[in-house]
Amino acid sequence: VGRESEALQLLDDIVASSEIEPFISLYKRRAGRSPLVHDRILTDAEIERIEKSLLALERSHQARQPGAQLEKDALNDPENDESAASIAATAAQLQGGAGSSRIRQLVLERRRQRQQDSALDARPGPLLISRLLYHAAMRGFAQVYHVRGVMEVLSRMLETAACVPFRLAKHLMPNRETWDIVGEVLVRQRDRPTFVRTWINFISRGARPPLDFSRRLVQMLVRQSCLEQAIWVMRIGRSLPDVGDHLPASPHVKDHVPWDLKVQIMYVASALDAATSFDSIMMTRTDALRQGKAAAQLPLIAPPDLDIHTQLIGGAVREKNDRLAEHLFRELVDAGITPDGTTYGHLAAMYADKDQIGRVFVIVRGMLVRRYQLLATEPGNRDLGAGTPAAQKTLKIRALRHVQKLQHDVECIVPLLQLYVHANREPEALLLLKSWNRVYRDYVPAEKLALALLRVYNQPGDSQVVSGLLQKVMLKLKEASPAQKPKDTNGQPEPGSQPAEQTDGPPQTMAVYAETIKTHLRAHNLLGVVDVLREIEERGHTPSFSVWELAMRGFLSEQALDLFDVTHAYLRDRLGMPLSLPLYAAWMRTLRNHGDVAGIQAAFDELLEFGQVPTQQHYLYLVQTYAYNGWIDRAVSIVDSLRKPHSVLRPGLNLNIAVIEAHVACNNMERAEAELRYLLDTTPLPKSSIPARPFNYLIIGYLYSGNGRKAMGAYEDMIRLGAKPDVYTFAILMQSYALARDLENCMRVFNEMIRIGVAPDLVVYTILICAFGAVRKVGSAELVFSQVAEEQDVQRQQKQQSSLDSMLSLQADDDMNIYTRDPGLDDWSSLLDAASDSRDDGMTERMRSQSFFNLDPVIYIAMLKVYCRAQRPMRALATWDRLIKNFPVVRWDPRKGGMSSKTLSFTAQFHLPAWTLLLQTARHSVGVSRVLAEPSAMTNYFFMPMYPPHVASVMSMRKGVKDYIQSQLAGDKKDAATSSCINNMQLRAKLVKEVELELDKRVAADSEFCAKVRQSQPTPELDADETFTDFSYWENFGLPSSIDRSAVSEALDTKKHWPYQEPNWELFDTEGKFASESAQGIASILSHRWRRLENAGFKFNNIHVAIYIPCMLLGRQYAELSRFLSLVEPKPERDSRPGSNNISSSGNTSYRYQNIDIPHYATIMMIRQIKLLRQLLYADRDRRMLLDALLRRDAMLYQSYRAETKLTLKNRRRSKDEMQVMRERRAIHLEREIAWASELATLKNVALLWRELVTYDREVSMIDRAVDIASNALN
């Protein structure tokens, strides 16, 4: 690595010293001119001599090939274990080679040969060059996965063959071995663009590529979800003639492909290049997919290949395209080709997904049972079953060799086994395993059994159960089969070999390890993935690159960059292995999202250092990272370097748009316009094919700079050029009008979008909701929200109904015969449309409907913002409940064991702003904002005390009597009793007013007396004889039967009602309507939601606490406030000032809330509330004391008040009615006094907890004074 130029220069030097050097020099000198007289041209005799030497060299090379095959057969021979082991060790030693290059070995061998020739002849001869030299050089680069070096050697190979006569060129042109080397390294590195271009260059010579080369390309395209393009490759390959081993034909020989067919093939090939590249300036992906449909009209000359069709069937099954999979299977059958186990495995997986278990039964019975019967009835096997152990061993080896073709029988077994296990049909599952075991002569390979179990138990919660289950299965197999078992060689059992016994741990195969890693990744359990990699290392195995890549992709998906960096450093430094191109792209995309400029540049440099060919995608991530982080000049310089004539890679459409985005990001609109003009002038695409993205960036830039006129001018230019605006274009314009609160223009843009035919998505609906909320049109915003919800429900119902209809249609007529239709009658275009319907339609209706499911939280947050602006707390609470129902707050930490361990919980990013908006809405509705702005307004929220349960019961009885009287007076009957009751109630109301006015005057005039006496009053208690529960004095209808003195006494039994708890408030009443929107009710409902989030592990922050505490305080939720404060970690130390008492930390980490800072204004608000409660308590206590004095309930109190009052007492005797009203008012003021005292005592306890959480000594002293005030009032 890093010495690519030296290796290529060494290759050029070898070629320059060879016998063909005169041809190469002559070709280079006379390029573009006629040969000169002094140019040396080899004679025919010299050419013939060189040709004979090349033939002799090829024959000697071919003579060595059977020896290699004999070595391979010896490795597979069960009787030659020692020789096989020695050969394998020698091969591994040679393959390692201490890092020596094959090119250097070849040069040394040739130098030694030349020295021997020089000893015989004084004049050494020139080197003999053939394709073997190029193969050695390509293998040297392929050993370190150096794609660029391999392609450079291939280019030199083709260039050299073009310089020599045909008699020599046919020994230098690439053959099947050449393309095997190229295909192997390209598949390993997943270099799709290079592979496709190489394959297209091959077919441009008029010959069909080697079958293995096409197989590798199809395999790569299928794995990268390019199924339609893989089918194009298949049909192009079948339409070309096979010219044999000399591939492709020399430039001196004409191909035999008709011109019109060649044009048609290259027409499809150009579409293939554009569709498989990550970015193209020549053709859009939509045009490429449309042009590629011409592959259906290509004539098919060659028969179908089993491996290619099997891979295509597997891709169709993964893409859920059942029609295409069955069509390809019928093509195989009608062509007379017998499908193998892999093909049947794909079909079994497809039918299992479609719940066609009957067809899976047919496949299993046909593949397993019949194959076993054929094996048992073979001559020579019947008498071996009951023979000696050696004979049984021989039969077992034959059985293993017989089922070697059945490598994918796991896919056939798993659907049935999963059905039995999930349906609790254990006897049938055991019977299936026994039948499977009989096929392998009482030994199912541990690898296959482990894979089956891993795929059956594939749920996220099963990741920790699988390991123990596998150990039990391995123990049972060891007990059931004590004899020797076939050896496990690199994950696959070799026929005739002996296994190494496994005492513990899962089966040691890469396939099992890969499936185990997949299980852990589904559970987001990164700890399990690390344990698997550690176990592979401890067992002494070398993981395959697919296992490394699977684990590293999981690390990237979970944003575990530290684990990715450690694994990547091990691969790079210890093993010298580069990553594949898609993995480099995923890594760079993650670094771009994190804004790591240095990291993404290091990744790109490493990609170049390891000899990879960067694609448009890698350059795009690099340019975007520089642009997003302010390195605009660096981003532009990268694209400018690609625009130079000598650049191999030309910047595609996305790279040119990225430059425009970079200029817009730095507010350089002039250069952005210049880049857009350059794109429009240089692109060969029609202007209507230019996407709306560059125009969208210009519109955003102009709107951000405040130039709305130019923004609309960019929109008009887009319409004039024929480029169709997309949904983001209209969203940008609507958002600008929404921010300016211009609802009229916002709706005008929305109507224009509907007129053009662009379907709105969730972003547009969210902007509409925000626009309506900005102008306080809550009803219109709710209509839009309802529209989105209805569309969501329709999409979900259609999805469920379509799956149900497909399942019912398949179950209605399932004759298990898939060979009834002629493959030629199928429409290939419709089949391919079905294959690409889910990914190649761009911003289609399908993608639009998907956005409603992917972006649901956004619209909920928009509605919460509307309700916050309009101060609709109950609707905001209902919206929050719906959000939490659809999107729970818990997401398990993948570093702590995934979903199965439940150790930590994390809050999604959209939950934090949604909960903040809900708290802000509650703060406005409860009245915290008003009280903070105007402290005197706090009195308005304490007009009624919070009655303890026993006092509330008495009040409820009194209300029941009053309602009964009102019902009796509400009729049309006007007799004497009714008229008398009406007059009495009117008289009572008049007397109540007079008594309260007199009390107000006396409290104001005799304040000194009240202040002196109130401290000596005992703690009041509510007596059953003194309660006011009925109006029997004022009416003559009689009391309801439910009210009596025993009920009052029962209600006043205080032992059954303490400790006091606030009443629970619900969001909806019994009729389904919103409950009362009182401050106390809103605070109670909010506290319930807080506790639910707390139990779910919601990650609150200081902003939430700063809003929540005042809401609970002003909402009078003292029990909830005490509970919350008890969960907050006290401050370890306070501000060190004179007289301060420092608190030492207890070291207790069991607190739910840590590092919480209670705002100072909340402390001031709590102290004011204590003072207000004391004031209200004193007001009702003073009135009760004055009524006691006026009613002469306490003689000493009456005498003291008579002596100190500043007002004259009435000399006349009060009337009986007036005395009754005074007794009633005394009972009511007593109830209020008890309620205010109870609330003040509860708030005092809150203040004591509050004291431990403040930071400064000044706040502590203020709280201490407030506690003393409350204590004095209560004592």
Secondary structure, 3 states (H helix, E strand, C coil): CCCHHHHHHHHHHHHHCECCHHHHHHHHHCCCCCCCCCCCCCCHHHHHHHHHHHHHHHHHHHHHHHHHHHHHHHHHCCCCHHHHHHHHHHHHHHHHHHHCCHHHHHHHHHHHHHHHHHHHCCCCCCECCCHHHHHHHHHHHHHCCCHHHHHHHHHHHHHHHHHCCHHHHCCCCCCHHHHHHHHHHHHHCCCHHHHHHHHHHHHCCCCCCCHHHHHHHHHHHHHCCCHHHHHHHHHHHHHCCCCCCCCCCCCCCCCCCCHHHHHHHHHHHHHHHHHHCCCCCCCCHHHHHHHHHHHHHCCCCCCCCHHHHHHHHHHHHHCCCHHHHHHHHHHHHHCCCCCCHHHHHHHHHHHHHCCCHHHHHHHHHHHHHHHHHHHHCCCCCCCCCCCCHHHHHHHHHHHHHHHHHCCCHHHHHHHHHHHHHHCCCHHHHHHHHHHHHHHCCCCCCHHHHHHHHHHHCCCHHHCCHHHHHHHHHHHHHHHHCCCCCCCEECCEECCCCCCCCCCCCCCCCHHHHHHHHHHHHHCCCHHHHHHHHHHHHHCCCCCCHHHHHHHHHHHHHCCCHHHHHHHHHHHHHHHCCCCCHHHHHHHHHHHHHHCCHHHHHHHHHHHHHCCCCCCHHHHHHHHHHHHHCCCHHHHHHHHHHHCCCCCCCCCCHHHHHHHHHHHHHCCCHHHHHHHHHHHHHHCCCCHHHCCCHHHHHHHHHHHHCCCHHHHHHHHHHHHHHCCCCCHHHHHHHHHHHHHCCCHHHHHHHHHHHHHHCCCCCHHHHHHHHHHHHHCCCHHHHHHHHHHHHHHHHHHHHHHHHHHHHHHHHHHHCCCCCCCCCCHHHCCHHHHHHHHHCCCCCCCCHHHHHHHHHHCHHHHHHHHHHHHHHHCCHHHHHHHHHHHHHHCCCCEECHHHCCCCCCCCEECCCCHHHHHHHHHHHHHHHHCHHHHHHCHHHHHHHCCCCCCCHHHHHHHHHHHHHHHHHHHHHCCCCCCHHHHHHHHHHHHHHHHHHHHHHHHHHHHHHCHHHHHHHHHHCCCCCCCCCCCCCCCCCCCCCCCCCCCCHHHHHHHCCHHHCCCCCCCCCCCECCCCCECCCCHHHHHHHHHHHHHHHHHCCCCCCHHHHHHHHHHHHHCCCHHHHHHHHHCECCCCCCCCCCCCCCCCCCCCCCCCECCCCCCHHHHHHHHHHHHHHHHHHHHHHHHHHHHHHHCCCCHHHHHHHHHHCCCCCCCCCCCHHHHHHHHHHHHHHHHHHHHHHHHHHHHHHHHHHHHCCCCCHHHHHHHHHHHHHHHHHHC
